[in-house]
Amino acid sequence: MKYGERKVSHFKMYKVKRQWLFTGMGILVMSGTLAFSAPSVHADTVTTGGTTTTAVTDSNTTAASSIPESSGQSGTTSEQQATQDTAEANSTSEPTESQTSQSVQTPANVSTNTENDGSAKTTEPTTGQSVDTTTTTSVNATQPTTTAQVKTRVAAVAVSQAVTPDADDATTAKQAYLDDENGDYATAVTDYQSQSAAIQSQISDYQTAKAAYDTALSQYQTQLAQAEQDTTTDKTALKTQLTASYDSLASQYQALTTQLAAINTAVTTANQTYDDAYETLVNLYNALPENIQNAGTEIQDYNDTAADQASALVTDATNTAYATALQSTASGVSTMASDAQSLADGATEKILVTPDTTSDGTVEATLFGKTYTDANGDGKITYEDDVIPTVVSDLNTDITNVQAGDTTSLQGSYAEVVVLFNYLKQVADTALPYETDDGSVGRVESGEANTGSNALNPNGSQTASAFSSTYASELLSAIDGTKAQLENTLQTIYDQTGNTFDETAFNDTFDTTLKQVAIQIYTDQTNALIAMAEQLKTTFDAADNANDALWDTTSLWVAPTELAGELQDAIDTATQNAATGLAALQAMPASDDFLAMAYSTGNTAAGLPTSDTISGIWNGLYSTIDWFGTTVSPLMKNVVATADPNSTTDVDGNVTYSSDFVAQHAVVFDAATALANTVTQLVVKSGEITDDLQGVLTDLLTITGDFDVTLPAQLAPLTSSSTAAEAPEAVGSADVSYYDDTTGKPVSTTENALLGAQGDTVTWTATVPANYVLNQANAAGTYTLAATDGTVTIHLAHAIATTTAVEEYITAFVAGAGVDQTKLPADVVQTVTWTLQHDLVTDTWIATPDKTVIEAVLAPIIHADATTSYVPDLTGTIAGTLAAFTSSTDPTASIAGSTKTITYHAAYLPESDPQEKTQVPDTSPSTTLPTGGDSGTTVTRPDQGDSGEPSASGTTQETGNVTSPTVTIANPVAAQTGADKTQSDQLETSKANAAGDTTVTATEAGAATNLSSATTTSPTEKQEGATQSQTKQTLPQTNEQSTTIWSLLGLSLLGLMTAVAGIFKRRHS
């Protein structure tokens, strides 16, 4: 049990027997009788046995002699109580004798005899009965008890007695409360605290697991969020990965949820169990009589001040211990101070003290509990400049004051005596650490080392030991004194609240508490002593293991290498003694002197010899460790001091070692310093009863157990203080499918293109495949991911590349021999614009013309003059229709247009015809089909091929020297028959394309004309190429489309005559 913690001790009250009830009732009846028959108040001062006693009575307080007065202990509590009593008293108190011990006053007519124990027996004048007026306490002379105080206390007792129920019932109620508080409720508290610890462990495990889960969940959520940003790629692999992550997270989440539920259930159960126990305790407390509850309230108020009282007592006790020890060792301390100051004055190298870390940057250092400042302002703390001057001044001043009887103006402390001893020890037995010019730590063997050793032996060591022993004894006395102080306080509270104080129970309980305190002190102190020795052995072991030549020397009486083994033996002995002593203490009954036995006196009969006490274990270790100085001191003075060839020695004999030497033999220097410090620490420990004196005193000054009938504060409810884990979101996905509305088939599907958390709405944007366009307004949209995978369908249409091609159908009128071109009709150009639609998906074309008809063009006969006419070889072109067509290749090249050439030939007429017209009435071709033609002819796609249409040609017939011209007029409209037919009735022209799937046909009954091309053949060439069937035709003139056969016959004869007449004048065409 550590003395920063509060512990609960239980005082056992002896059950009041039923006979006490009747005794109390008898006293009450007698007191009432006296109250109604008592005389008026008067006072006398009675001196008995050298003690002046004042008795005060009045007609209402004849029983006042039975009220005990509070203790006059010279402690804080009695003073506070006296002040409180005075404040409660009437402001007009009756006069009392001052500077005397006050007791309850006895009437003048009542004889009082002082017993050997200091009590007084009062004899009632009428009956001769003796009434016990024992005074158990006294009041501090500076705070006398007043009549008003007596009245107040008597009234309190009367009221308390008036409301007190049957004594047995009160005792039973109190015992029931205490039994529950110390039993079921205490168990509930223990269980609650145990469950709290277990729950806290579970919470820690939960939070650790949740932290790992939260990290994994965050990564998972980040991946989901990133996946939702990409809606174009196939994320099947990512979906598989995320699904696996989700499954793992879902499992962890379920485990965490279950874990947290278990924690919350445990919290609820623990809280409910404790609350039920506390409610039971509250009910039992409420059933207590009021006087018992009042006592509990007073005790609680007192306990609230226990820590402050302990703090004040620590100050008083340590001051008293210091003053007492200083007075008893004044000569030795004075000598130590003088020796230390002399060494400090002669030091050329100063011992550094490790400074404290301060918030304001000031330089200070703490040694053994006392803080020292930078006295000379050099920015560091040294023994010689900052510590020793202060210590010597304080101790010398205090010695003077103590010897003069003044213990209230002390400046020093036990810590300063320890500092003196430590300084002498370092100078005598170590190489002192100092700060070199480069800031590193150097070592110097003091030239006054022998002087320091002489100062230690015999004076220094003996003085330090005697001082610490006296100091410790005084602290023990202060601890022992807490019993009387606590007893006085508790008895006063019980008296004021009308309760019966059970001194035997108090003694037993206090002793039990003291035993617990003593065992804890014993454990702490022995462990600390053994730890100091073990730390020193660690340093010795390091020196042994370093194979340092200086430490391995055999030139000394005891080799340094033997020290670790001897120290281990001492440690083993101390450990065994501590274990045996602790077992004996635990088995020993509690007693007033339990702490003294644990500390030094022991109890051999009970199995605790003095060697097993704290002091015994300390002596065993100290004697061994301090004896090591007989080896280490000569090692440092005689071996180390002469081993460094690079060392320097000043006029004062100080040996300053080189830095290389210090580094090489660091283990030796460290071992010497560790020994000096350990000896000092043991000296400090010998003067300490406990490391936490205030905690010990607080425990001993606190009223607990059965005397503390106060309702404890309800413990704070447990909470899980943990947040629930966030559930992971399952993976949802959807495919993105592209659908060809033209073909009615899907184009492509991106698997799991939309990926994210279920319930999330994902925004997608269509990525249109090449050669397609969107067929609906679905370029972008949103989709809410669900548990079931879905599909987003994007409708597409084929992308169409549209171009145009211009095609010209030209009817060209060409002048043959002897024909004046200027008299021929202008060429007829019919333009067709084709729209070409290229389906980029199927790679096919559709060609659509902007017109569907190619009109027929007629070639008229032109009369150039009276004797000459121009006759076309074709009467014209036929009409045709155009239609759209498809192609597997680009048809642009095939839509090249065509030119139909119609050649005019000269036809000569007899010059004798005076009626011949010299002008062609109409030189323009007609687009109206001839009368004899077929107006129903259809041309769906003209071809460019030549079908060998007949043309008008003149032939020359030669007979001897006479050439008989033959005028042939070809009528393309006339029917052609026989083997001489050069035009087929059916002219089929195939428009070539890649697929060969388009055919354009032009048909005319009787004659066919190729609109795409024309071949112009001269009459001679015609005559040479084939025998043509002469067909009588009507020669159109000036738009005369309808003639009779007679006219034609006449013209023929006229021509023949003309030819005969001009036989010698041949004209060639």
LUMFINU-856499 format. One record per residue (C-alpha): residue in one letter; x, z, y. Coordinates in steps of 0.02 Angstrom, whole numbers, plus 32768, in hexadecimal, padded with zeros to 4 digits. Layout:
<pts>
aXZY/...
</pts>
This chain:
<pts>
m800080008000/k804F7FC580A4/y8036802C8141/g7FEC7FA081A8/e7F567FA38135/r7ECA80208135/k7EA080728094/v7E0F80DB805F/s7E2381868010/h7D9081E37FCF/f7D7B829B7FEF/k7D1482F27F6A/m7C9E83717FAB/y7C6D84007F3E/k7BB484057F23/v7B6484937F7E/k7B0D85047F03/r7A5E85377F1B/q7A9085EA7F47/w7ADB85AD7FE9/l7A2E857C8020/f79ED862B8010/t7A8686738066/g7A6E85FD80F8/m79B786268104/g79E186DF8108/i7A5D86C68195/l79DF865F81F4/v795986E781E5/m79D3876D821A/s7A0C870682AE/g795986EA82E4/t793687A582DD/l79CD87CB8345/a799C874383C0/f78F5879483E7/s793A884783F4/a79E4882A8446/p7A12888084EA/s7A4488258587/v7AED87D2859D/h7B8B883085CC/a7C41881485A6/d7CD8887C857B/t7D8B88568558/v7DCA88A784BA/t7E8388B18491/t7EAD88C083D9/g7F5888B1838D/g7FA3886C842D/t7F2187E28437/t7EA687DE84C6/t7DF887A8848E/t7D64878A84FF/a7CB6879484B4/v7C228744850C/t7B6D876084D8/d7AC1874F8522/s7A13876C84E6/n7A0B86BE849A/t7AB686B88446/t7AD0875483E1/a7B0B86EB8350/a7B94869783B4/s7C1C86F38358/s7BFE868582C0/i7C3385E3831D/p7CEA85B882FD/e7D508574838E/s7DB584D4838C/s7E6D84D98365/g7EEF84EE83E9/q7F6B847B8393/s7FE58430840C/g7FA9838183E8/t7F4982FC8442/t7EA9831B83E2/s7E9483D28414/e7EB283A884C9/q7E32831D84C5/q7DB583918471/a7DD2841A84F1/t7DB9839F857E/q7D198363852E/d7CDB84158517/t7CFD843C85CE/a7C9F83A28606/e7C0A83D6859F/a7C08848585E6/n7BA084C08679/s7C0084AC871A/t7BEB85678741/s7C4B85AE86AE/e7C64866886A0/p7D1286AE86C3/t7D8886C38630/e7E3587068616/s7EB5867E8631/q7F57865A85D6/t7F1786B08539/s7ED886758493/q7E1C866A849F/s7DA886A08413/v7CF186BB8402/q7CC78752846D/t7C8287F18423/p7C078865847B/a7C54890284C6/n7BF189748458/v7C2B891E83B9/s7CCA895D836B/t7D4388D78336/n7DCE88F182BA/t7E57887182A7/e7E81884981F4/n7F2D881C81B6/d7EFC876581B0/g7ECF87678268/s7E14876E824C/a7DA287EF8298/k7D1A88548246/t7C89887E82B8/t7C1A8913828D/e7B66890682C2/p7B4189A88323/t7A9489CB82DC/t7AB489A78226/g7B6D89B98215/q7B71890F81BF/s7C1088AF81D1/v7C0388008214/d7C95878981F8/t7CCE8747829F/t7D6C86F5825F/t7DB7868182DD/t7E0385EC8285/t7E42858D831C/s7E7F85AC83CB/v7E68854A846A/n7EF8851084D5/a7F10858B8564/t7EFD850185E3/q7E5084D785A2/p7DF38580858B/t7D4C85848535/t7CBE85AB85AD/t7C1B86038592/a7BC1856085AD/q7C258514851D/v7BF085A084AB/k7B3C858784DF/t7B4584CF84C1/r7B8F84E28414/v7B16856A83E1/a7A8684FF841C/a7AC9846C83B9/v7AD584D5831D/a7A2585198338/v79DD846B834F/s7A3B842B82B9/q79FF84BA824F/a794F84A2828D/v794A83EE824E/t79B4840681B4/p794B83F28117/d796184538079/a7A1C8467805B/d7A1084287FAA/d79B3838F7FE4/a7A33836E806C/t7AC283847FF1/t7A6B83157F74/a7A4D828E7FF7/k7B0182968031/q7B4482927F82/a7AD481FF7F57/y7B1581A27FEE/l7BCB81CA7FC7/d7BB581A07F10/d7B7080F77F3E/e7BF180D97FC6/n7C7F81067F51/g7C2C80BB7EB9/d7BB880277EB8/y7BD97FF77F6C/a7C9580077F58/t7C8A7F9D7EBA/a7C217F1E7F18/v7CA37F187FA2/t7D307F027F24/d7CD07E7A7EC9/y7CA57E297F6E/q7D5A7E277FA4/s7D907DE77EFA/q7D0D7D5F7EFF/s7D407D387FB1/a7DF37D1E7F79/a7DBA7CB07EE9/i7D477C4D7F5B/q7DD17C357FDA/s7E3E7BF17F4F/q7DB37B7C7F1A/i7D9B7B477FCE/s7E547B237FDC/d7E4E7AB97F3E/y7DB47A607F7F/q7E027A3B8026/t7EA079F97FD3/a7E3B79877F63/k7DCB79537FF3/a7E617928805F/a7EA278B37FD8/y7DF3786C7FC2/d7DDE7850807D/t7E8277F08083/a7E4D77807FF3/l7D9F776C803D/s7DE7773880E4/q7E5376B38093/y7DBE76758030/q7D50766D80CA/t7DD8760F8128/q7DE2758F809E/l7D25757B809E/a7D237564815A/q7DAD74E38151/a7D53748880C5/e7CB7747B8130/q7D1A741D81B5/d7D477390813E/t7CAF732E8104/t7D03728F80CB/t7D7772B6803A/d7D5772E07F85/k7D6B739C7F77/t7D4573B37EBF/a7DEC74077E9E/l7DD774787F34/k7D2774A47EFC/t7D6B74D87E53/q7DEE75447EA7/l7D7475937F21/t7CF575B37E98/a7D7A760F7E35/s7DA676747ED1/y7CEF769B7EED/d7CDA76D67E3A/s7D6F774A7E4E/l7D31778A7EF6/a7C8177A27EB4/s7CC8780C7E27/q7D3078727EA1/y7C9B78857F15/q7C3078C67E87/a7CB879417E57/l7CC9797C7F0A/t7C0E798D7F1D/t7C0679F47E7F/q7C9B7A5B7EB7/l7C4F7A7F7F61/a7BA87AAA7F14/a7BFF7B277EA3/i7C597B727F39/n7BB77B817F9B/t7B617BCF7F06/a7BEE7C4C7EF2/v7BE77C737FAD/t7B2B7C8C7FA7/t7B367CF97F0D/a7BC57D637F51/n7B6D7D7B7FF7/q7AC97DA87FA5/t7B197E247F2D/y7B777E787FB8/d7AE17E79802D/d7A777ECC7FA8/a7AFC7F537F90/y7B0A7F6C804A/e7A4E7F78805F/t7A4B80007FDA/l7AD3805E8035/v7A75804F80DA/n79D88096808B/l7A3B812A8047/y7A8D814580F0/n79E481448146/a79AC81CB80CD/l7A39823E8105/p7A0C82D48172/e7A2C82BC822A/n7AB7833C8232/i7B1A82DE81AE/q7B00823A8209/n7B36828C82AB/a7BD582C98258/g7BF58218821C/t7BE181D582CD/e7C5C82558311/i7CD7822D8286/q7CCA817382AA/d7CEC81928361/y7D8481F88333/n7DC5817882B5/d7DBD80F4833D/t7E4481578398/a7EB0817D82FF/a7F2880ED831C/d7F44812283D0/q7F6081D5839A/a7FDE819A8318/s803B8134839A/a804781CA840D/l807E8236837C/v810781BA834D/t814B81C683FE/d8145828383FD/a818D8290834E/t821E8219836A/n824A826B8410/t8245831583BF/a82AC82DA832A/y832C8288839D/a833A8321840C/t834B83978379/a83CD832B8321/l842E831083C2/q843283C983E6/s846F83F28338/t84F9836D833B/a8522836C83F6/s85DB838583DE/g85EF82FD835B/v8584828183BD/s85E782A3845B/t8689828183FE/m864481E083B5/a860F81A78461/s86BA81CD84A8/d87138172841A/a86A380DA842B/q86BA80CF84E6/s877680DD84D2/l8778804F8455/a87077FE484C5/d87768003855C/g88117FCC84FE/a87C67F3384AB/t880D7E8C84E0/e87977E2B8470/k86E17E5C847A/i86657E6383EA/l85D47DE98401/v85217E1C83E0/t84A47D9683AE/p842B7D878441/d836E7D878435/t83067CF0845F/t82A97D128501/s82217CAE8557/d82677CC58606/g831B7C9B85DB/t835F7D4985F4/v83EF7D7F8585/e83CE7E18851B/a83EC7E57846A/t839B7ED783F9/l84027F4C838C/f83AC7FC18312/g830C7FC08377/k83537FD68426/t83667F43849F/y83FE7F29850F/t840E7EB585A4/d849F7E5085EB/a84E97ED98658/n857B7E77869F/g851E7DD286B3/d85967D69864B/g85077D1985EA/k852A7D718545/i851A7E1B84F3/t85B57E7584B5/y85CD7F258474/e86567F4A84EF/d86027F0C858F/d85487F218572/v85257F9984E1/i85A5802484D4/p85A18055858E/t84E480678587/v84E680C984E3/v856F8140851B/s8518816285C0/d846F8184856E/l84B581F784E7/n8522825D855C/t8491827585D4/d841C82A88547/i849A832384FE/t84A5837985A6/n83E7838085B8/v83C683BD8507/q844884458514/a83F1847A85B5/g834B8483855A/d830383E485A8/t82B883748522/t824283168594/s82BF82A785EE/l83178256855B/q835B81A78574/g83AF818184CF/s83718173841D/y83A6817C8369/a83CB80C18372/e845880E083EE/v84AE815B837A/v84A780D482F6/v84F38055836F/l858880C9838C/f85A480DA82D2/n8595801E82B6/y86107FF68341/l8692806D82FB/k86768024824E/q86927F728289/v87307F9C82E8/a87787FFE8258/d874C7F9481C2/t872E7EE081FA/a877A7E508258/l87107E4C82F3/p86AF7DAC831D/y86CB7D6583CB/e86A47CC6842A/t87347C4C843B/d87527BD884CD/d86FE7B488474/g86647BB2844F/s86887BCF8397/v86977C7A8347/g87457CBB832B/r87857D5982D9/v87F97DDF831A/e88407E7882C5/s88347F038344/g88D57F5A8371/e886C7FF88373/a882C7FE582C2/n888B807F8288/t884880DE831D/g879980AB82E9/s87B780E58238/n87F3818D8277/a8758819A82E4/l86E9817B824D/n874081F281D9/p8715827B81DF/n86AD8287827E/g864F81E3828D/s860A81D581DD/q85E2828F81CE/t858D82948277/a852381FB8251/s84EF824481A9/a84C382EE81F2/f846382A18281/s83FB82328210/s83D582C18199/t839483308225/y833582A18271/a82DD827C81CC/s82B1833281B0/e825A833A8259/l81F5829E8232/l81BE82EB818E/s8183838381ED/a811D83148260/i80CB82C281CB/d80A78369817B/g805883A5821D/t7FD283218215/k7F7483868193/a7F5484188208/q7F2583A38295/l7EAB8342822A/e7E6083DF81DF/n7E42842A828B/t7DEE838B82CA/l7D7E837A8233/q7D4B84308233/t7D1D842582EB/i7CB0838C82CD/y7C5883DF823C/d7C3A847E829E/q7BF3841F8333/t7B7C83BC82C6/g7B42844F825C/n7B99841C81BB/t7BFB84888144/f7CB58463813D/d7CFD846C808D/e7DB4849880A5/t7DDF848F7FEE/a7D9A83E07FE0/f7DF883B0807D/n7E9D83F28037/d7E8683947F96/t7E5982F47FEF/f7EE582FD8070/d7F6483207FE9/t7F24828B7F88/t7F3B821F8021/l7FE78267803F/k8017823F7F8C/q7FE3818B7FA4/v804681828045/a80DE81D27FF6/i80DE815C7F62/q80D380C87FD6/i8162810A8040/y81C9812B7FA4/t81AD807A7F65/d81D48028800C/q826F808F802F/t82C080817F84/n829E7FC67F7E/a82EE7FB18029/l838880167FF8/i83A37FB27F59/a83877F0E7FB8/m84117F3D8034/a848A7F5B7FA4/e845A7EB97F4E/q84777E577FEF/l85257EA37FFE/k854A7E767F49/t85197DC27F6D/t85A17DBE7FF2/f86207E0B7F7B/d85F07D8E7EF4/a860D7CFE7F6E/a86BC7D417F91/d86DF7D547ED6/n86A67CA27EB2/a870B7C577F41/n87B17C7D7EEA/d87F57CB47F92/a88A97CEF7F82/l88907D7B8000/w87F57DBF7FA8/d884B7DAF7EFF/t88DE7E1B7F34/t89147EA67EBD/s89807F017F3B/l88F77F7F7F68/w88C9801E7F0E/v88267FCC7ED8/a88227F0F7ED1/p87977EBF7F3B/t875F7E5E7EA3/e872A7F017E50/l86B07F2F7EDB/a86217EBF7EA1/g86237F0C7DF2/e86237FBD7E34/l85977F937EAD/q85317F497E20/d85427FEC7DC0/a8503804B7E57/i84727FD37E6B/d84427FE57DB4/t844580A27DC3/a83DC809E7E62/t835E80277E13/q834C80967D7A/n833C81347DE2/a82B880E17E51/a825180AD7DBA/t825C815A7D6D/g823581AF7E12/l819E81417E34/a815681667D89/a816E82217DA5/l811B821B7E50/q808781BD7E0D/a806F82417D85/m808582D77DF7/p7FEA832B7E42/a7FCB831A7EFB/s800C83A77F68/d803683D3801B/d80F083B87FFC/f80E083167F9B/l813982AE801F/a81C7832C802B/m81DD83267F6F/a81DF82687F70/y825A82647FFE/s82DA82E67FD5/t82A883897F7D/g826D833E7ED9/n821A839E7E4C/t828783AA7DB3/a820083FF7D4E/a818C836D7D71/g821182ED7D42/l825082C87DF1/p830583007E05/t835282F27EB2/s83B9825D7E78/d831581FD7E65/t82D482277F13/i82E981B37FA7/s837B821B7FE6/g83CA82227F3A/i83C381657F24/w840581507FD6/n849781C47FB4/g84C381697F15/l84CB80C07F6A/y851780FD800D/s85A5815C7FBA/t85D580C37F55/i85C780467FE2/d861B80B28064/w86AA80D17FEA/f86C780147FE6/g8711802B8093/t87AB80758041/t87CC7FC87FFB/v878C7F548081/s87D97FB08114/p888D7FA380D3/l88687EF1809A/m88417EBF814C/k88CC7F27819E/n895B7F0B8125/v89397E6A80C7/v88D17DF78134/a89257E2881D8/t89CE7DEC8198/a89977D528137/d89797CD781C5/p8A1C7C8681FC/n89C37C3C8293/s89757CDE82CF/t89A57D2D8374/t89BE7DE4839A/d89AD7E25844C/v89FF7EBD849B/d896B7F2A8467/g89837EFD83B1/n88E97E8D83A5/v89047E068323/t88A97D66834B/y88987CF382B6/s88A57C3782BF/s88057BD582AA/d88447B81820B/f886D7C2981BE/v87C07C6D81EB/a876C7BD6819D/q87D97BDE8101/h87B67C9680E1/a87057CA28124/v86C97CFC8087/v87427D8B80A5/f870E7DA2815A/d86567D988128/a866D7E1A809E/a86BE7E968116/t86357E7E8198/a85AC7E8C8115/l85F47F3180D7/a85F67F7C8186/n85457F4381A8/t85047F848102/v854E8030811F/t84FC803181CB/q84557FFC8183/l845D80888104/v847D81048190/v83E680C281EC/k837E80CF814D/s83AE81838132/g835A81B381D4/e82BB815181B3/i822F819C814E/t81D280F98150/d81DD804E81A0/d812D806881E2/l8121811B821D/q808C80F4828C/g802F80A881FB/v804F81428190/l801681B78218/t7F7B814E823A/d7F4A81598184/l7F658214817F/l7F0782328222/t7E7081CB81EE/i7DD9822781A6/t7DA181CD810B/g7D4A81E98067/d7CBF82668052/f7CDA82AD80FF/d7CBF8203814D/v7C0481F68138/t7BF4815C81A5/l7B9F80BC817D/p7C2780398169/a7C167F9881C9/q7BCB7F0D8165/l7C4B7E8F812B/a7C427DE38174/p7BEB7D678101/l7C527CEA80A2/t7C467C3580D4/s7C897B9D807B/s7CCE7B5C8121/s7CD77AB280CF/t7C807A1180FC/a7C3279A2807A/a7C8D79058049/e7C4E785F8088/a7C0577F47FFF/p7C59774C7FE1/e7BF476AF7FFF/a7BDF763C7F6B/v7C1E758A7F72/g7BA175027F99/s7BC174477F98/a7B6F739E7FAC/d7BA572ED7F83/v7BA372668006/s7B5C71C37FBE/y7B5C711A8013/y7ACA70A97FDE/d7ABF6FED7FF3/d7A0E6FCB802A/t7A2C6F108017/t7A576F187F5F/g79FB6FB87F3A/k7A9770027EEC/p7B0E708F7F1D/v7BB0705A7F6D/s7C1770F77F55/t7C0771B47F44/t7C8072377F86/e7C7472CB7F11/n7C6373757F66/a7C847328800F/l7C1F73B4805E/l7C68745B8028/g7C527509806D/a7BF175AA805B/q7B4175A4801B/g7AC775B280AA/d7B4075668127/t7B0974CA8184/v7B8F7445817E/t7B9773B881FC/w7BCA731481AF/t7BF8726B81F8/a7BE571CB8196/t7C807168816E/v7C3A70B88158/p7C91705580CE/a7CE66FB480FC/n7C746F1C8113/y7BDA6F8B8126/v7B726FCB81B5/l7AF7705A81BB/n7A4A7023818E/q79F670BE81D6/a7A1771358262/n7A8171A581F5/a7B2D719D8242/a7B35725C8241/g7ACC72F08211/t7ACA739F81CA/y7AB173E3811D/t7A90749580E6/l7AF274BF804A/a7A8C750F7FC1/a7AA9755A7F16/t7A8074B27EC8/d7AF574267EF3/g7AA3739F7F5B/t7AC072EF7F96/v7AC172A18042/t7A9071E88037/i7ACC717280BE/h7A7470C980C1/l7ADC702E80E0/a7AC06F778105/h7B386EE880F1/a7BA26EC18187/i7B816E0E81C1/a7C026DAC8224/t7BA76D288289/t7BF96C8B82CD/t7BB86BE18304/a7BE96B2E82DC/v7BB16A978340/e7B8C69F682E3/e7B6E694F8337/y7B0E68BF82EC/i7B466826834E/t7AF967798346/a7B7F6709838F/f7B56665883C6/v7BF065E983B2/a7C08653A83F5/g7C3664B98376/a7C8C6415839E/g7C4863C48439/v7BDB64588463/d7BE464A5850E/q7BF4656184EF/t7BAA65888597/k7B0865398565/l7AF865A884CB/p7A96664B84CC/a7AF266EC84EC/d7B2367528454/v7AA267CE841C/v7AE7687D83FE/q7A7968FF83A8/t7AC969AD83AA/v7AA36A338327/t7AE36AE6833E/w7AF96B40829A/t7AF66BFD8293/l7B6D6C37820A/q7B4C6CE781C6/h7BDA6D29815A/d7BA66DB980E6/l7C456E2080E0/v7C106E7C8044/t7BE36DE57FD7/d7C5A6D708035/t7BD26CEA8041/w7B946C8680D5/i7AE86C50810E/a7AE66BB98184/t7A4B6BA681ED/p7A306B118264/d79DE6B24830B/k79726A8C82E7/t79266A4A824B/v7911698F8275/i798F69048294/e7929687E82E9/a793467C682B9/v798E67508330/l795A66968339/a79D2660C836A/p7978658383D0/i79A664C883D5/i79F064A4847C/h79DF63F684D1/a7A7F63E6852F/d7A4F633F8580/a79E762A6855E/t7A4D627284C9/t7A9463148489/s7A4863AC843C/y7A9E644783FA/v7A5E64738352/p7A89651F8302/d7AC265278251/l7A4A65B88238/t79A365CB8284/g79C8668482A0/t79DA672C824A/i7956678881EB/a79166835821A/g794468CD81B4/t7924698781A7/l79A46A1681A4/a79956ABC8144/a79FB6B598134/f7A716B6580A2/t7AE56BE38052/s7B996BD28023/s7C1B6C357FC7/t7CA06BF4803D/d7CA96BDE80F6/p7C3D6B43811C/t7C846B2781C8/a7CF36A9A818F/s7C626A40813B/i7BF96A4681D7/a7C5F69C1822C/g7BD3694F8269/s7BCA6892824C/t7BCC67EF82A7/k7B5D675A8276/t7BA266B882BA/i7B2C662682DA/t7B8665848301/y7B3864FE8369/h7B5B64488345/a7B3B63B483B5/a7AB2633D8384/y7AAE629583E0/l7A0E623B8407/p79F36183843A/e7A18616984F1/s798660F084FE/d790D617C84FD/p78E7618E85B2/q787B621E8590/e79086289854B/k7913632785A2/t79BB635885E1/q799A641085E3/v797B6484855A/p78E064D9858F/d7914657E8546/t79C765A88520/s79A2665984E9/p799166818433/s78EB66C183FD/t78D86762839E/t783567258358/l783666E382AB/p781166298298/t776365FA826A/g779765C681C0/g77FE666481A1/d77D067028143/s77AB678881BF/g77A4680C8137/t785C680B810B/t78AF68BA8101/v796768DD8117/t798F699180E9/r7A4B698880FE/p7A9E68E3812D/d7B3A68B980D1/q7BD368648112/g7BE367E58086/d7BC96726809A/s7B3F66DC8031/g7B6A662A8063/e7AD7660480D2/p7AC2654B80F9/s7AF0650F81A3/a7AC264738204/s7B4963F681F7/g7B6263418220/t7BA962CF819E/t7BFE622981BB/q7BDA619C8143/e7C5C61168145/t7C37605F810D/g7CCB5FF4812F/n7CF6600D81E3/v7C4E604D820C/t7C2961028201/s7B75612981F7/p7B5661D3823C/t7ADF623F81E3/v7A8662C58244/t7A5F635A81D9/i79FD63E8821C/a7A00647D81AB/n796364E281AD/p7989658D8168/v78D265AF815E/a78B1652180E8/a78A765478032/q794065227FCA/t793464F07F19/g799E64AB7E8F/a7A5364B67E6B/d7A8064917F1F/k7A3565327F5E/t7ABE658C7FBC/q7A5666207FEE/s7A09668E7F6B/d795666C17F77/q798F67747F62/l7A2467AC7FCA/e7A5F68557F93/t7AE768A57FF2/s7B2F69477FB3/k7B7269C18032/a7C0B6A067FDF/n7C266ABF7FE2/a7C846B3D7F7E/a7BF46B5F7F0A/g7BB56AAD7F08/d7B066AED7F1B/t7AC56A8C7FB1/t7A7F69DC7FA7/v7A3C697B803A/t79D368E1800F/a799D68548081/t791E67D58040/e78CB673E808F/a785966C38036/g78A666188034/a794966478089/a79B966DC80A1/t7A2E66FD812F/n7AC067738125/l7AB867DF81C1/s7B61682981AD/s7BC8678D81B4/a7BB966D281CB/t7C25663F819B/t7C2865AE8211/t7C42650981B9/s7C566463820F/p7BEA63D281D6/t7C7F637B818F/e7CB06413812C/k7BFF642280EE/q7BFC636F80BD/e7C9F63828061/g7C716424800D/a7BCD63F17FBB/t7B4263777FB3/q7AB763BD8018/s7A0263988006/q79C1635780A8/t792663AE80DC/k78B963778165/q78AB63FA81E7/t785764118289/l78D2640E8319/p789B648F8392/q78AE645D8447/t789464CC84D9/n783365488478/e77CA64C58426/q77B765188381/s772864AE833D/t773C63F08324/t76F3637182B3/i774B6313822E/w772D6275828F/s779062AB831F/l781E62D482AD/l7815622B8259/g781A61D48300/l78B062318336/s790762078295/l78E9615082AB/l79226157835E/g79C261A68328/l79DF612282A5/m79C8609A831F/t7A3E60E38397/a7ABF60F4830F/v7AB0603E82DF/a7ABC60098393/g7B5B606983AF/i7BB16040830D/f7C4A60048365/k7C4F609A83D1/r7C5E61268354/r7C5561D58393/h7C956261832C/s7C4A6301832C/
</pts>
